[in-house]
């Protein structure tokens, strides 16, 4: 019989991995279902999905924003084209992952605002990297370093999480029976 302590550790690790990687899966799903093949297609897909894109004068430190329960994405018109493309993908990620009523089954982010940003960046990174050529990808990374940092961090967290899971698994096997 397995000790009860194994289930919570494995469950916590799997849930953590789902929080990290499910945004990327949603991006791939959107890419395949909507036939996204280029950076330019992302804004077309957002429009077809019912999201209004508005290019507005926003503060210099704001690339864009999405509004809860509203099919509205604002993009800072002063930003370069590649930054705008990443912003649209990021804000579309917020809409798909966090802001639509269909996402009520997901845990509320509440105090985990940074997790929501991480997930939107993961969504955008996976979507962008799946449809860009090398030159576009390099420009996007230059203008949005998080486009590369988030997937790298997710990979590192995954490796650490799996290592912890293995340690707990084998550690529980080596403990003498009580």
Secondary structure as UniProt FT lines:
FT   HELIX           5..34
FT   HELIX           39..48
FT   TURN            49..50
FT   STRAND          52..56
FT   TURN            60..61
FT   STRAND          64..66
FT   TURN            68..69
FT   STRAND          72..76
FT   TURN            77..78
FT   HELIX           81..94
FT   HELIX           95..99
FT   HELIX           101..105
FT   TURN            110..111
FT   HELIX           113..129
FT   TURN            130..131
FT   HELIX           134..143
FT   HELIX           146..174
//
